[in-house]
Amino acid sequence: MNLNNESVETLQIIYNKIYKNASELIEDGIILLEKDKYSRSYLCFQIALEELAKLPMINSIAFKVFNKEKVDWKTLNKRLRDHHKKIGNPY
């Protein structure tokens, strides 16, 4: 995913898709957990957490776009791909 000069409407669509993906990963993780596939289940949950960590980032950018504030798209794109940012501190 590479964002650049997106509208609030487009950011909302992206937000919803990320949320849906995270929800499905959690559902998959539960199914795997019930089948005693612990490592695979953990992987699904970890990826879901990283997806959920993107939501506050997208939300803050949407507010900036709405308020016509300057957005550093390059930094946002880097943070969306950085596992350490999503695991440790998503803000």
Backbone atoms as SQL, in Angstrom:
CREATE TABLE atoms (id INTEGER PRIMARY KEY, chain TEXT, resi INTEGER, resn TEXT, atom TEXT, x REAL, y REAL, z REAL);
INSERT INTO atoms VALUES
  (1, 'A', 1, 'MET', 'N', 0.854, -1.169, 0.000),
  (2, 'A', 1, 'MET', 'CA', 0.000, 0.000, 0.000),
  (3, 'A', 1, 'MET', 'C', 0.898, 1.229, 0.000),
  (4, 'A', 2, 'ASN', 'N', 0.622, 2.119, -0.908),
  (5, 'A', 2, 'ASN', 'CA', 1.366, 3.365, -0.981),
  (6, 'A', 2, 'ASN', 'C', 0.349, 4.496, -1.132),
  (7, 'A', 3, 'LEU', 'N', 0.257, 5.331, -0.119),
  (8, 'A', 3, 'LEU', 'CA', -0.726, 6.412, -0.114),
  (9, 'A', 3, 'LEU', 'C', -0.066, 7.718, -0.524),
  (10, 'A', 4, 'ASN', 'N', -0.816, 8.530, -1.279),
  (11, 'A', 4, 'ASN', 'CA', -0.302, 9.829, -1.684),
  (12, 'A', 4, 'ASN', 'C', -1.472, 10.721, -2.083),
  (13, 'A', 5, 'ASN', 'N', -1.642, 11.809, -1.381),
  (14, 'A', 5, 'ASN', 'CA', -2.691, 12.794, -1.672),
  (15, 'A', 5, 'ASN', 'C', -4.083, 12.167, -1.785),
  (16, 'A', 6, 'GLU', 'N', -4.409, 11.324, -0.830),
  (17, 'A', 6, 'GLU', 'CA', -5.706, 10.644, -0.835),
  (18, 'A', 6, 'GLU', 'C', -6.779, 11.555, -0.251),
  (19, 'A', 7, 'SER', 'N', -8.006, 11.349, -0.688),
  (20, 'A', 7, 'SER', 'CA', -9.133, 12.098, -0.140),
  (21, 'A', 7, 'SER', 'C', -9.606, 11.430, 1.152),
  (22, 'A', 8, 'VAL', 'N', -10.405, 12.149, 1.909),
  (23, 'A', 8, 'VAL', 'CA', -10.976, 11.590, 3.139),
  (24, 'A', 8, 'VAL', 'C', -11.812, 10.357, 2.800),
  (25, 'A', 9, 'GLU', 'N', -12.548, 10.414, 1.715),
  (26, 'A', 9, 'GLU', 'CA', -13.398, 9.296, 1.308),
  (27, 'A', 9, 'GLU', 'C', -12.558, 8.057, 0.997),
  (28, 'A', 10, 'THR', 'N', -11.463, 8.255, 0.285),
  (29, 'A', 10, 'THR', 'CA', -10.575, 7.137, -0.047),
  (30, 'A', 10, 'THR', 'C', -9.934, 6.574, 1.211),
  (31, 'A', 11, 'LEU', 'N', -9.535, 7.451, 2.129),
  (32, 'A', 11, 'LEU', 'CA', -8.950, 6.994, 3.393),
  (33, 'A', 11, 'LEU', 'C', -9.953, 6.189, 4.205),
  (34, 'A', 12, 'GLN', 'N', -11.227, 6.566, 4.139),
  (35, 'A', 12, 'GLN', 'CA', -12.269, 5.808, 4.841),
  (36, 'A', 12, 'GLN', 'C', -12.406, 4.405, 4.248),
  (37, 'A', 13, 'ILE', 'N', -12.350, 4.305, 2.945),
  (38, 'A', 13, 'ILE', 'CA', -12.422, 3.001, 2.272),
  (39, 'A', 13, 'ILE', 'C', -11.222, 2.141, 2.683),
  (40, 'A', 14, 'ILE', 'N', -10.041, 2.744, 2.686),
  (41, 'A', 14, 'ILE', 'CA', -8.825, 2.029, 3.085),
  (42, 'A', 14, 'ILE', 'C', -8.943, 1.577, 4.539),
  (43, 'A', 15, 'TYR', 'N', -9.420, 2.457, 5.400),
  (44, 'A', 15, 'TYR', 'CA', -9.614, 2.142, 6.820),
  (45, 'A', 15, 'TYR', 'C', -10.524, 0.924, 6.966),
  (46, 'A', 16, 'ASN', 'N', -11.641, 0.935, 6.263),
  (47, 'A', 16, 'ASN', 'CA', -12.598, -0.170, 6.351),
  (48, 'A', 16, 'ASN', 'C', -12.005, -1.480, 5.847),
  (49, 'A', 17, 'LYS', 'N', -11.213, -1.427, 4.781),
  (50, 'A', 17, 'LYS', 'CA', -10.592, -2.636, 4.247),
  (51, 'A', 17, 'LYS', 'C', -9.555, -3.200, 5.220),
  (52, 'A', 18, 'ILE', 'N', -8.798, -2.324, 5.841),
  (53, 'A', 18, 'ILE', 'CA', -7.809, -2.769, 6.830),
  (54, 'A', 18, 'ILE', 'C', -8.521, -3.416, 8.011),
  (55, 'A', 19, 'TYR', 'N', -9.600, -2.792, 8.476),
  (56, 'A', 19, 'TYR', 'CA', -10.365, -3.341, 9.603),
  (57, 'A', 19, 'TYR', 'C', -10.943, -4.714, 9.255),
  (58, 'A', 20, 'LYS', 'N', -11.498, -4.841, 8.061),
  (59, 'A', 20, 'LYS', 'CA', -12.072, -6.122, 7.618),
  (60, 'A', 20, 'LYS', 'C', -10.991, -7.188, 7.546),
  (61, 'A', 21, 'ASN', 'N', -9.833, -6.846, 7.001),
  (62, 'A', 21, 'ASN', 'CA', -8.727, -7.792, 6.917),
  (63, 'A', 21, 'ASN', 'C', -8.305, -8.253, 8.310),
  (64, 'A', 22, 'ALA', 'N', -8.172, -7.324, 9.245),
  (65, 'A', 22, 'ALA', 'CA', -7.780, -7.671, 10.613),
  (66, 'A', 22, 'ALA', 'C', -8.829, -8.583, 11.249),
  (67, 'A', 23, 'SER', 'N', -10.085, -8.290, 11.046),
  (68, 'A', 23, 'SER', 'CA', -11.168, -9.113, 11.606),
  (69, 'A', 23, 'SER', 'C', -11.106, -10.542, 11.057),
  (70, 'A', 24, 'GLU', 'N', -10.870, -10.657, 9.758),
  (71, 'A', 24, 'GLU', 'CA', -10.777, -11.985, 9.148),
  (72, 'A', 24, 'GLU', 'C', -9.550, -12.744, 9.638),
  (73, 'A', 25, 'LEU', 'N', -8.455, -12.043, 9.859),
  (74, 'A', 25, 'LEU', 'CA', -7.261, -12.692, 10.400),
  (75, 'A', 25, 'LEU', 'C', -7.515, -13.209, 11.820),
  (76, 'A', 26, 'ILE', 'N', -8.260, -12.453, 12.604),
  (77, 'A', 26, 'ILE', 'CA', -8.603, -12.904, 13.952),
  (78, 'A', 26, 'ILE', 'C', -9.494, -14.146, 13.877),
  (79, 'A', 27, 'GLU', 'N', -10.471, -14.125, 12.987),
  (80, 'A', 27, 'GLU', 'CA', -11.337, -15.294, 12.807),
  (81, 'A', 27, 'GLU', 'C', -10.510, -16.519, 12.396),
  (82, 'A', 28, 'ASP', 'N', -9.591, -16.332, 11.458),
  (83, 'A', 28, 'ASP', 'CA', -8.726, -17.435, 11.025),
  (84, 'A', 28, 'ASP', 'C', -7.865, -17.930, 12.186),
  (85, 'A', 29, 'GLY', 'N', -7.350, -16.997, 12.975),
  (86, 'A', 29, 'GLY', 'CA', -6.531, -17.364, 14.130),
  (87, 'A', 29, 'GLY', 'C', -7.308, -18.196, 15.141),
  (88, 'A', 30, 'ILE', 'N', -8.567, -17.864, 15.344),
  (89, 'A', 30, 'ILE', 'CA', -9.404, -18.624, 16.268),
  (90, 'A', 30, 'ILE', 'C', -9.633, -20.039, 15.746),
  (91, 'A', 31, 'ILE', 'N', -9.909, -20.148, 14.452),
  (92, 'A', 31, 'ILE', 'CA', -10.106, -21.476, 13.849),
  (93, 'A', 31, 'ILE', 'C', -8.844, -22.324, 14.014),
  (94, 'A', 32, 'LEU', 'N', -7.692, -21.740, 13.722),
  (95, 'A', 32, 'LEU', 'CA', -6.431, -22.464, 13.865),
  (96, 'A', 32, 'LEU', 'C', -6.162, -22.833, 15.319),
  (97, 'A', 33, 'LEU', 'N', -6.469, -21.936, 16.236),
  (98, 'A', 33, 'LEU', 'CA', -6.272, -22.210, 17.656),
  (99, 'A', 33, 'LEU', 'C', -7.121, -23.389, 18.110),
  (100, 'A', 34, 'GLU', 'N', -8.353, -23.434, 17.635),
  (101, 'A', 34, 'GLU', 'CA', -9.252, -24.540, 17.990),
  (102, 'A', 34, 'GLU', 'C', -8.761, -25.870, 17.425),
  (103, 'A', 35, 'LYS', 'N', -7.937, -25.828, 16.391),
  (104, 'A', 35, 'LYS', 'CA', -7.381, -27.044, 15.795),
  (105, 'A', 35, 'LYS', 'C', -5.961, -27.322, 16.314),
  (106, 'A', 36, 'ASP', 'N', -5.595, -26.638, 17.409),
  (107, 'A', 36, 'ASP', 'CA', -4.285, -26.803, 18.055),
  (108, 'A', 36, 'ASP', 'C', -3.108, -26.457, 17.145),
  (109, 'A', 37, 'LYS', 'N', -3.325, -25.550, 16.211),
  (110, 'A', 37, 'LYS', 'CA', -2.265, -25.049, 15.329),
  (111, 'A', 37, 'LYS', 'C', -1.759, -23.731, 15.921),
  (112, 'A', 38, 'TYR', 'N', -1.019, -23.850, 17.019),
  (113, 'A', 38, 'TYR', 'CA', -0.661, -22.680, 17.807),
  (114, 'A', 38, 'TYR', 'C', 0.242, -21.686, 17.082),
  (115, 'A', 39, 'SER', 'N', 1.241, -22.175, 16.385),
  (116, 'A', 39, 'SER', 'CA', 2.167, -21.269, 15.696),
  (117, 'A', 39, 'SER', 'C', 1.456, -20.479, 14.598),
  (118, 'A', 40, 'ARG', 'N', 0.654, -21.159, 13.818),
  (119, 'A', 40, 'ARG', 'CA', -0.075, -20.485, 12.739),
  (120, 'A', 40, 'ARG', 'C', -1.117, -19.533, 13.307),
  (121, 'A', 41, 'SER', 'N', -1.742, -19.949, 14.389),
  (122, 'A', 41, 'SER', 'CA', -2.731, -19.087, 15.042),
  (123, 'A', 41, 'SER', 'C', -2.063, -17.809, 15.536),
  (124, 'A', 42, 'TYR', 'N', -0.917, -17.960, 16.181),
  (125, 'A', 42, 'TYR', 'CA', -0.171, -16.808, 16.684),
  (126, 'A', 42, 'TYR', 'C', 0.174, -15.854, 15.541),
  (127, 'A', 43, 'LEU', 'N', 0.603, -16.424, 14.412),
  (128, 'A', 43, 'LEU', 'CA', 0.951, -15.595, 13.257),
  (129, 'A', 43, 'LEU', 'C', -0.248, -14.769, 12.792),
  (130, 'A', 44, 'CYS', 'N', -1.413, -15.400, 12.713),
  (131, 'A', 44, 'CYS', 'CA', -2.626, -14.668, 12.301),
  (132, 'A', 44, 'CYS', 'C', -2.940, -13.541, 13.280),
  (133, 'A', 45, 'PHE', 'N', -2.829, -13.833, 14.572),
  (134, 'A', 45, 'PHE', 'CA', -3.126, -12.802, 15.576),
  (135, 'A', 45, 'PHE', 'C', -2.109, -11.663, 15.506),
  (136, 'A', 46, 'GLN', 'N', -0.836, -11.998, 15.295),
  (137, 'A', 46, 'GLN', 'CA', 0.199, -10.970, 15.215),
  (138, 'A', 46, 'GLN', 'C', -0.024, -10.062, 14.011),
  (139, 'A', 47, 'ILE', 'N', -0.334, -10.649, 12.877),
  (140, 'A', 47, 'ILE', 'CA', -0.589, -9.850, 11.674),
  (141, 'A', 47, 'ILE', 'C', -1.840, -8.994, 11.867),
  (142, 'A', 48, 'ALA', 'N', -2.851, -9.563, 12.528),
  (143, 'A', 48, 'ALA', 'CA', -4.072, -8.799, 12.810),
  (144, 'A', 48, 'ALA', 'C', -3.758, -7.584, 13.682),
  (145, 'A', 49, 'LEU', 'N', -2.900, -7.772, 14.680),
  (146, 'A', 49, 'LEU', 'CA', -2.513, -6.642, 15.535),
  (147, 'A', 49, 'LEU', 'C', -1.795, -5.562, 14.732),
  (148, 'A', 50, 'GLU', 'N', -0.948, -5.979, 13.824),
  (149, 'A', 50, 'GLU', 'CA', -0.250, -4.999, 12.996),
  (150, 'A', 50, 'GLU', 'C', -1.228, -4.263, 12.076),
  (151, 'A', 51, 'GLU', 'N', -2.207, -4.980, 11.559),
  (152, 'A', 51, 'GLU', 'CA', -3.230, -4.327, 10.730),
  (153, 'A', 51, 'GLU', 'C', -4.014, -3.316, 11.572),
  (154, 'A', 52, 'LEU', 'N', -4.415, -3.715, 12.773),
  (155, 'A', 52, 'LEU', 'CA', -5.179, -2.810, 13.640),
  (156, 'A', 52, 'LEU', 'C', -4.368, -1.579, 14.036),
  (157, 'A', 53, 'ALA', 'N', -3.047, -1.733, 14.132),
  (158, 'A', 53, 'ALA', 'CA', -2.185, -0.604, 14.481),
  (159, 'A', 53, 'ALA', 'C', -2.143, 0.452, 13.378),
  (160, 'A', 54, 'LYS', 'N', -2.531, 0.073, 12.165),
  (161, 'A', 54, 'LYS', 'CA', -2.569, 1.035, 11.063),
  (162, 'A', 54, 'LYS', 'C', -3.771, 1.977, 11.180),
  (163, 'A', 55, 'LEU', 'N', -4.814, 1.534, 11.857),
  (164, 'A', 55, 'LEU', 'CA', -6.054, 2.316, 11.889),
  (165, 'A', 55, 'LEU', 'C', -5.885, 3.704, 12.502),
  (166, 'A', 56, 'PRO', 'N', -5.214, 3.851, 13.654),
  (167, 'A', 56, 'PRO', 'CA', -5.031, 5.214, 14.177),
  (168, 'A', 56, 'PRO', 'C', -4.199, 6.097, 13.242),
  (169, 'A', 57, 'MET', 'N', -3.261, 5.474, 12.537),
  (170, 'A', 57, 'MET', 'CA', -2.443, 6.244, 11.590),
  (171, 'A', 57, 'MET', 'C', -3.320, 6.792, 10.466),
  (172, 'A', 58, 'ILE', 'N', -4.143, 5.935, 9.893),
  (173, 'A', 58, 'ILE', 'CA', -5.029, 6.353, 8.797),
  (174, 'A', 58, 'ILE', 'C', -6.021, 7.397, 9.313),
  (175, 'A', 59, 'ASN', 'N', -6.536, 7.174, 10.515),
  (176, 'A', 59, 'ASN', 'CA', -7.510, 8.105, 11.096),
  (177, 'A', 59, 'ASN', 'C', -6.908, 9.497, 11.281),
  (178, 'A', 60, 'SER', 'N', -5.680, 9.568, 11.825),
  (179, 'A', 60, 'SER', 'CA', -5.065, 10.891, 12.028),
  (180, 'A', 60, 'SER', 'C', -4.797, 11.603, 10.716),
  (181, 'A', 61, 'ILE', 'N', -4.410, 10.838, 9.704),
  (182, 'A', 61, 'ILE', 'CA', -4.171, 11.448, 8.398),
  (183, 'A', 61, 'ILE', 'C', -5.480, 11.952, 7.805),
  (184, 'A', 62, 'ALA', 'N', -6.557, 11.202, 7.985),
  (185, 'A', 62, 'ALA', 'CA', -7.865, 11.636, 7.471),
  (186, 'A', 62, 'ALA', 'C', -8.275, 12.967, 8.099),
  (187, 'A', 63, 'PHE', 'N', -8.018, 13.132, 9.406),
  (188, 'A', 63, 'PHE', 'CA', -8.326, 14.410, 10.067),
  (189, 'A', 63, 'PHE', 'C', -7.489, 15.540, 9.484),
  (190, 'A', 64, 'LYS', 'N', -6.211, 15.254, 9.224),
  (191, 'A', 64, 'LYS', 'CA', -5.354, 16.281, 8.628),
  (192, 'A', 64, 'LYS', 'C', -5.837, 16.661, 7.236),
  (193, 'A', 65, 'VAL', 'N', -6.195, 15.677, 6.443),
  (194, 'A', 65, 'VAL', 'CA', -6.687, 15.953, 5.092),
  (195, 'A', 65, 'VAL', 'C', -7.974, 16.761, 5.179),
  (196, 'A', 66, 'PHE', 'N', -8.875, 16.356, 6.068),
  (197, 'A', 66, 'PHE', 'CA', -10.145, 17.058, 6.229),
  (198, 'A', 66, 'PHE', 'C', -9.932, 18.518, 6.621),
  (199, 'A', 67, 'ASN', 'N', -8.949, 18.764, 7.508),
  (200, 'A', 67, 'ASN', 'CA', -8.659, 20.120, 7.980),
  (201, 'A', 67, 'ASN', 'C', -7.670, 20.861, 7.081),
  (202, 'A', 68, 'LYS', 'N', -7.355, 20.251, 5.933),
  (203, 'A', 68, 'LYS', 'CA', -6.451, 20.842, 4.947),
  (204, 'A', 68, 'LYS', 'C', -5.072, 21.185, 5.536),
  (205, 'A', 69, 'GLU', 'N', -4.610, 20.299, 6.433),
  (206, 'A', 69, 'GLU', 'CA', -3.273, 20.436, 7.000),
  (207, 'A', 69, 'GLU', 'C', -2.279, 19.677, 6.134),
  (208, 'A', 70, 'LYS', 'N', -1.017, 20.028, 6.273),
  (209, 'A', 70, 'LYS', 'CA', 0.029, 19.365, 5.504),
  (210, 'A', 70, 'LYS', 'C', 0.187, 17.928, 6.003),
  (211, 'A', 71, 'VAL', 'N', 0.298, 17.003, 5.063),
  (212, 'A', 71, 'VAL', 'CA', 0.470, 15.588, 5.382),
  (213, 'A', 71, 'VAL', 'C', 1.805, 15.125, 4.813),
  (214, 'A', 72, 'ASP', 'N', 2.589, 14.468, 5.653),
  (215, 'A', 72, 'ASP', 'CA', 3.857, 13.889, 5.206),
  (216, 'A', 72, 'ASP', 'C', 3.576, 12.452, 4.759),
  (217, 'A', 73, 'TRP', 'N', 3.217, 12.302, 3.498),
  (218, 'A', 73, 'TRP', 'CA', 2.821, 11.007, 2.951),
  (219, 'A', 73, 'TRP', 'C', 3.979, 10.016, 2.967),
  (220, 'A', 74, 'LYS', 'N', 5.186, 10.508, 2.762),
  (221, 'A', 74, 'LYS', 'CA', 6.355, 9.628, 2.740),
  (222, 'A', 74, 'LYS', 'C', 6.546, 8.976, 4.116),
  (223, 'A', 75, 'THR', 'N', 6.442, 9.768, 5.169),
  (224, 'A', 75, 'THR', 'CA', 6.584, 9.228, 6.526),
  (225, 'A', 75, 'THR', 'C', 5.451, 8.262, 6.848),
  (226, 'A', 76, 'LEU', 'N', 4.240, 8.609, 6.452),
  (227, 'A', 76, 'LEU', 'CA', 3.101, 7.723, 6.684),
  (228, 'A', 76, 'LEU', 'C', 3.335, 6.375, 6.006),
  (229, 'A', 77, 'ASN', 'N', 3.726, 6.392, 4.745),
  (230, 'A', 77, 'ASN', 'CA', 3.958, 5.142, 4.022),
  (231, 'A', 77, 'ASN', 'C', 5.042, 4.302, 4.682),
  (232, 'A', 78, 'LYS', 'N', 6.082, 4.965, 5.163),
  (233, 'A', 78, 'LYS', 'CA', 7.154, 4.247, 5.848),
  (234, 'A', 78, 'LYS', 'C', 6.631, 3.616, 7.136),
  (235, 'A', 79, 'ARG', 'N', 5.839, 4.352, 7.900),
  (236, 'A', 79, 'ARG', 'CA', 5.291, 3.823, 9.162),
  (237, 'A', 79, 'ARG', 'C', 4.325, 2.678, 8.934),
  (238, 'A', 80, 'LEU', 'N', 3.567, 2.728, 7.849),
  (239, 'A', 80, 'LEU', 'CA', 2.619, 1.655, 7.554),
  (240, 'A', 80, 'LEU', 'C', 3.336, 0.341, 7.242),
  (241, 'A', 81, 'ARG', 'N', 4.567, 0.433, 6.744),
  (242, 'A', 81, 'ARG', 'CA', 5.339, -0.772, 6.412),
  (243, 'A', 81, 'ARG', 'C', 6.263, -1.220, 7.542),
  (244, 'A', 82, 'ASP', 'N', 6.520, -0.369, 8.513),
  (245, 'A', 82, 'ASP', 'CA', 7.492, -0.642, 9.572),
  (246, 'A', 82, 'ASP', 'C', 6.861, -1.480, 10.683),
  (247, 'A', 83, 'HIS', 'N', 7.320, -2.716, 10.822),
  (248, 'A', 83, 'HIS', 'CA', 6.768, -3.605, 11.850),
  (249, 'A', 83, 'HIS', 'C', 6.998, -3.065, 13.258),
  (250, 'A', 84, 'HIS', 'N', 8.141, -2.462, 13.494),
  (251, 'A', 84, 'HIS', 'CA', 8.453, -1.953, 14.833),
  (252, 'A', 84, 'HIS', 'C', 7.499, -0.827, 15.244),
  (253, 'A', 85, 'LYS', 'N', 7.143, 0.028, 14.321),
  (254, 'A', 85, 'LYS', 'CA', 6.213, 1.122, 14.620),
  (255, 'A', 85, 'LYS', 'C', 4.831, 0.577, 14.949),
  (256, 'A', 86, 'LYS', 'N', 4.411, -0.452, 14.222),
  (257, 'A', 86, 'LYS', 'CA', 3.073, -0.998, 14.426),
  (258, 'A', 86, 'LYS', 'C', 3.001, -1.834, 15.693),
  (259, 'A', 87, 'ILE', 'N', 4.075, -2.505, 16.046),
  (260, 'A', 87, 'ILE', 'CA', 4.060, -3.352, 17.239),
  (261, 'A', 87, 'ILE', 'C', 4.240, -2.518, 18.496),
  (262, 'A', 88, 'GLY', 'N', 5.181, -1.572, 18.458),
  (263, 'A', 88, 'GLY', 'CA', 5.517, -0.819, 19.654),
  (264, 'A', 88, 'GLY', 'C', 4.620, 0.368, 19.926),
  (265, 'A', 89, 'ASN', 'N', 4.592, 1.312, 19.014),
  (266, 'A', 89, 'ASN', 'CA', 3.860, 2.542, 19.236),
  (267, 'A', 89, 'ASN', 'C', 3.284, 3.014, 17.918),
  (268, 'A', 90, 'PRO', 'N', 1.998, 2.771, 17.690),
  (269, 'A', 90, 'PRO', 'CA', 1.424, 3.103, 16.393),
  (270, 'A', 90, 'PRO', 'C', 1.202, 4.591, 16.147),
  (271, 'A', 91, 'TYR', 'N', 1.441, 5.437, 17.129),
  (272, 'A', 91, 'TYR', 'CA', 1.135, 6.858, 16.954),
  (273, 'A', 91, 'TYR', 'C', 2.347, 7.612, 16.512);
